[in-house]
C-alpha cells in the first residue's frame, strides 16, 4: 500500500486509490486539493458525488473493466470539466485484493478554448452575414426593378459601398488580431519614442475631432523611450483616441497625458503611463471587465453606426501584452472614461 501511495504522489494529475472496502486508501496532493484534505479513510461516495463517476467506480470494482467518463462540476465558483479514468488495480503483493484507481484530467481550459473558437466563428459569421445580405439584396434590386432608376442606383451604390467598407474593416481587423496574437510571445526590443508616436496619432485624428466637434488636447513632451514596435503602438493609441472621439458624446473633450507611472511595482521597474481621457457618458462598471473580449460591445447598434468591428480593444490588449505592459480602464456613468496604457521604460 505504501508503494502505491508513493506512486500516486509522482503522478502529474489528481489520483485516488479506492480500496476493496470502497474507502479511499491513498490520494496524492492534487487529489486532496481537488476533493478535500481529509479524504483518506472515507468512503469514496462522500468525496466523489457525481452520479456518473460513482457508477463508473462501482462498475469497475465489480467487473475490473477500465472506464473513462467526462463530467462537469462547480469548483472555486466556476464550472469545470474533468475526464475521470477508472481502472482496477491490485492493492496487495499477491494481487488477491483489488481496488480501483481513479485519475482526473482537467479539461476546463481546453473546453473554454473550444467554446471561444465556436463563439468566434459564430460572431464572425454574423458580422459578415449582415452586410453580405444587404449587398445581395441591393444587387438583386439593381438587376431587376431598379435597373433604369438613376436615383435608386445612386442611393443603392452608396449603401453598398458603405457595407463593403464595413466588411473590409472587419477583415482587416481579423488579420491584425491574428498577427498580433501570433507575435504576442515575442517581445519587441527596439527603442520607440512614445511622445512621437502619440504626436503622430493626434495629428492624424485632428480632422476627425474637428468634424465631431471634439477638443483634442495633447501637450508635447520630451522624448520618452520604451521598448516596442512603433507601428503597433501607433495602432493602440489610434484605436483609443479614435474611440474617445467617437463615443465621447456632444461637446466632448479628449485629453492625452504621458507621465511616469506612480507605481512602478506594476511592471517591476520604471514605467510610463499614457492616459486617454474623455468627458463622455461613461461606461457602466459592469461592462469594463469584458471590454477587451472579441466582439463585445456595450451598445451594439451604436458601435456599428460608428463603423466599429468589435475587435479594436481586443487588438489593443494583445499588443499591450506583447509589450509586457498593462491596460487599465476606469469609468463611471456620466463621468467619462480613462484608458491607460502602462509600458516599461527603455533601459538602454
C-alpha positions in Angstrom: 0.0 0.0 0.0 2.9 2.4 0.8 4.3 1.7 -2.6 1.0 2.6 -4.3 0.8 5.8 -2.3 4.3 6.7 -3.3 3.5 6.0 -7.0 0.4 8.3 -6.7 2.5 11.1 -5.4 4.6 11.0 -8.5 1.6 11.4 -10.9 1.1 14.8 -12.6 -2.7 14.6 -12.3 -5.0 14.1 -9.3 -5.4 10.5 -8.4 -7.0 8.4 -5.7 -7.0 4.8 -4.8 -10.2 3.2 -3.6 -9.7 0.0 -1.6 -11.7 -3.2 -1.6 -13.9 -1.9 1.2 -14.8 1.2 -1.0 -12.8 3.5 1.2 -10.1 5.9 -0.2 -6.8 4.4 1.0 -4.4 6.8 -0.8 -4.6 10.2 -2.6 -1.9 12.5 -4.0 -1.7 16.2 -3.2 -3.5 17.2 -6.4 -6.4 15.0 -5.4 -6.6 16.3 -1.9 -6.6 19.9 -3.2 -9.4 19.0 -5.5 -11.6 16.7 -3.3 -10.6 17.7 0.2 -7.6 17.3 2.5 -9.2 14.7 4.8 -10.5 12.3 2.2 -8.2 9.3 3.0 -10.1 6.7 5.0 -13.5 8.0 3.9 -16.0 6.1 1.7 -15.5 7.2 -1.8 -19.2 8.2 -2.1 -18.6 11.0 0.4 -15.8 12.5 -1.6 -16.9 12.0 -5.2 -20.6 13.0 -5.6 -21.1 12.9 -9.3 -23.6 10.1 -10.2 -21.8 9.0 -13.4 -18.4 8.9 -11.6 -19.9 6.9 -8.7 -21.4 4.4 -11.2 -18.2 4.0 -13.1 -16.2 3.3 -9.9 -18.8 0.7 -8.7 -18.9 -1.0 -12.1 -15.1 -1.2 -12.4 -14.9 -2.6 -8.9 -17.4 -5.3 -9.9 -16.1 -6.3 -13.4 -12.5 -4.9 -13.4 -13.1 -3.2 -16.8 -11.5 0.2 -17.3 -13.8 3.1 -17.9 -13.5 6.8 -18.7 -16.2 9.4 -18.2 -16.4 13.2 -18.7 -18.4 15.3 -16.2 -18.8 18.9 -15.2 -18.8 20.3 -11.7 -18.7 23.7 -9.9 -15.2 24.4 -8.5 -14.0 27.6 -7.0 -17.1 29.4 -8.2 -16.8 28.4 -11.8 -17.8 25.4 -14.0 -15.0 22.9 -14.5 -14.8 19.9 -16.8 -13.0 16.7 -15.9 -12.4 13.4 -17.5 -12.0 10.6 -14.9 -10.2 7.4 -15.8 -11.2 4.5 -13.7 -9.2 1.2 -13.7 -8.9 -1.8 -11.4 -5.5 -2.3 -9.7 -4.0 -4.8 -7.2 -3.6 -3.4 -3.7 -1.6 -6.4 -2.3 1.5 -8.1 -3.5 -0.3 -11.3 -4.2 -3.0 -9.4 -6.2 -5.8 -11.1 -4.2 -7.2 -7.8 -3.1 -8.3 -5.4 -5.9 -9.0 -1.8 -5.7 -9.9 1.0 -8.1 -7.5 3.7 -9.3 -9.3 7.0 -10.3 -7.3 9.7 -12.0 -8.7 13.1 -13.1 -7.8 15.0 -16.2 -8.8 18.7 -16.1 -10.3 19.6 -19.4 -11.6 23.1 -18.3 -9.1 25.2 -20.3 -9.5 23.0 -23.3 -13.2 23.3 -23.2 -13.1 27.0 -22.7 -10.7 27.4 -25.7 -13.0 25.3 -27.8 -16.0 27.4 -26.8 -14.1 30.6 -27.6 -13.4 29.2 -31.0 -17.0 28.4 -31.6 -18.1 31.8 -30.4 -15.5 33.5 -32.5 -16.7 31.7 -35.7 -20.3 32.4 -34.9 -19.6 36.1 -34.3 -17.5 36.5 -37.5 -20.3 34.7 -39.5 -22.9 37.1 -38.0 -20.8 40.2 -38.7 -20.2 39.2 -42.3 -23.7 37.9 -43.0 -25.4 41.2 -42.2 -23.6 43.3 -44.9 -23.5 40.4 -47.3 -27.3 40.1 -47.1 -27.7 43.8 -47.7 -25.3 43.6 -50.7 -27.1 40.7 -52.2 -30.5 42.3 -51.8 -29.3 45.6 -53.5 -27.7 43.7 -56.3 -30.9 41.8 -57.0 -32.9 45.0 -56.9 -30.4 46.7 -59.3 -30.6 43.8 -61.7 -34.4 43.9 -61.6 -36.9 46.7 -60.7 -34.3 49.5 -60.3 -32.3 48.6 -63.4 -33.0 52.0 -65.0 -33.8 54.1 -61.9 -30.9 56.5 -61.7 -31.9 57.9 -58.3 -32.2 54.4 -56.8 -28.9 53.3 -58.4 -27.0 56.2 -56.8 -28.6 55.5 -53.4 -28.1 51.8 -53.5 -24.5 52.1 -54.7 -23.8 54.4 -51.8 -25.2 51.9 -49.3 -23.3 49.0 -51.0 -20.1 50.9 -50.8 -20.7 51.5 -47.1 -21.4 47.8 -46.4 -18.4 46.7 -48.4 -16.2 49.1 -46.4 -17.6 47.6 -43.2 -16.6 44.1 -44.4 -13.2 45.4 -45.4 -12.7 46.9 -41.9 -13.7 43.6 -40.3 -11.3 41.5 -42.4 -8.5 44.0 -41.8 -9.1 43.8 -38.0 -9.3 40.0 -38.1 -6.0 39.8 -39.9 -4.5 42.3 -37.5 -5.8 40.4 -34.5 -4.4 37.1 -35.9 -1.0 38.7 -36.5 -0.6 40.3 -33.0 -1.8 37.0 -31.3 0.9 35.2 -33.2 3.6 37.7 -32.1 2.4 38.1 -28.5 5.2 35.9 -27.1 7.9 37.8 -29.0 8.8 40.9 -27.0 9.8 43.9 -29.1 13.1 45.4 -28.1 13.7 48.4 -30.4 13.6 51.8 -28.7 10.4 53.8 -29.7 9.7 57.5 -28.8 6.3 57.2 -27.3 5.8 61.0 -27.4 6.5 61.0 -31.1 4.0 58.1 -31.7 1.3 59.9 -29.8 2.0 63.2 -31.6 1.6 61.4 -35.0 -1.7 59.9 -33.8 -3.0 63.3 -32.7 -2.1 64.9 -36.0 -3.8 62.2 -37.9 -7.0 62.3 -35.9 -7.4 66.1 -35.6 -9.7 66.3 -38.7 -12.0 63.6 -37.2 -12.0 65.6 -33.9 -13.0 68.8 -35.7 -15.7 67.0 -37.6 -17.2 65.7 -34.4 -16.8 69.0 -32.5 -14.3 67.4 -30.1 -11.4 69.3 -28.5 -8.3 67.1 -28.8 -5.6 68.0 -26.3 -2.0 66.7 -26.0 0.9 68.7 -24.7 4.0 67.5 -26.5 6.7 66.3 -24.1 10.4 65.4 -24.4 11.3 62.1 -26.0 10.2 59.2 -23.9 11.6 55.9 -25.0 10.0 52.5 -24.5 11.0 49.1 -26.0 8.4 48.5 -28.6 7.1 48.2 -32.2 6.2 51.7 -33.4 3.5 50.6 -35.8 1.7 48.5 -33.2 1.9 51.2 -30.6 0.5 53.7 -33.1 -2.3 51.2 -33.7 -3.0 51.1 -29.9 -3.3 54.8 -29.4 -5.1 55.4 -32.7 -7.8 53.0 -31.5 -8.1 54.5 -28.0 -8.1 58.1 -29.2 -10.5 57.4 -32.1 -12.9 55.7 -29.7 -12.7 58.6 -27.3 -13.6 61.0 -30.1 -16.4 58.9 -31.5 -18.1 57.8 -28.3 -17.4 60.9 -26.1 -20.7 62.5 -26.9 -21.6 66.1 -27.6 -19.1 68.8 -26.6 -16.5 66.1 -25.9 -13.0 66.9 -24.7 -10.3 64.3 -25.2 -7.1 64.7 -23.2 -4.0 62.6 -23.7 -1.3 62.6 -21.0 2.0 61.0 -20.8 3.8 60.8 -17.5 5.9 58.5 -15.3 3.8 55.8 -13.7 3.5 56.4 -10.0 3.5 52.8 -9.1 6.4 51.1 -10.9 5.8 47.9 -8.9 3.2 47.1 -11.5 5.9 46.3 -14.1 8.7 45.6 -11.6 10.7 48.6 -12.9 10.5 52.1 -14.3 7.3 52.6 -16.3 5.4 55.3 -18.3 1.7 55.7 -18.5 -0.3 57.1 -21.4 -3.9 58.0 -20.4 -6.7 58.8 -22.9 -9.4 60.6 -21.0 -12.8 61.7 -22.4 -15.7 63.6 -20.9 -18.4 61.4 -22.5 -21.3 59.5 -20.9 -19.0 56.9 -19.4 -19.4 53.1 -19.1 -21.2 51.1 -16.5 -18.5 49.2 -14.4 -20.5 46.0 -15.2 -19.1 46.1 -18.8 -15.5 47.0 -18.0 -14.1 43.5 -17.4 -15.4 42.4 -20.8 -14.5 45.4 -23.0 -11.4 43.6 -24.4 -13.3 40.5 -25.4 -13.7 39.9 -29.1 -16.9 41.4 -30.5 -18.1 42.5 -27.1 -19.9 45.9 -27.4 -21.6 48.0 -24.7 -24.0 49.3 -27.4 -24.0 47.1 -30.5 -26.2 49.4 -32.6 -24.2 52.5 -31.9 -20.9 50.7 -32.4 -21.9 49.5 -35.8 -23.2 53.0 -36.7 -19.8 54.4 -35.8 -18.1 51.8 -38.0 -16.8 49.7 -35.2 -15.9 46.0 -35.7 -15.9 44.9 -32.0 -12.2 43.9 -32.3 -10.4 47.1 -31.6 -9.9 46.7 -27.8 -9.1 43.0 -28.2 -6.2 44.1 -30.6 -5.1 46.7 -28.1 -5.0 44.2 -25.3 -2.8 41.8 -27.3 -0.4 44.5 -28.4 -0.1 45.8 -24.9 0.5 42.3 -23.6 3.2 41.8 -26.2 4.9 44.9 -24.9 4.8 43.5 -21.4 2.5 46.4 -20.4 -0.8 46.8 -18.7 -4.2 48.2 -19.9 -6.3 49.9 -17.2 -9.9 51.1 -17.8 -11.7 53.3 -15.3 -15.2 54.8 -15.9 -18.4 55.8 -14.3 -21.7 56.6 -15.9 -21.8 60.4 -16.5 -18.2 60.8 -15.6 -16.3 60.0 -18.8 -13.7 57.2 -19.2 -10.0 56.8 -18.7 -8.0 54.3 -20.8 -4.4 54.0 -19.5 -1.6 52.1 -21.1 1.4 51.4 -18.8 4.6 50.4 -20.5 8.1 49.7 -19.2 10.7 52.4 -19.9 13.6 51.7 -22.2 16.6 50.7 -20.1 19.2 51.1 -22.8 
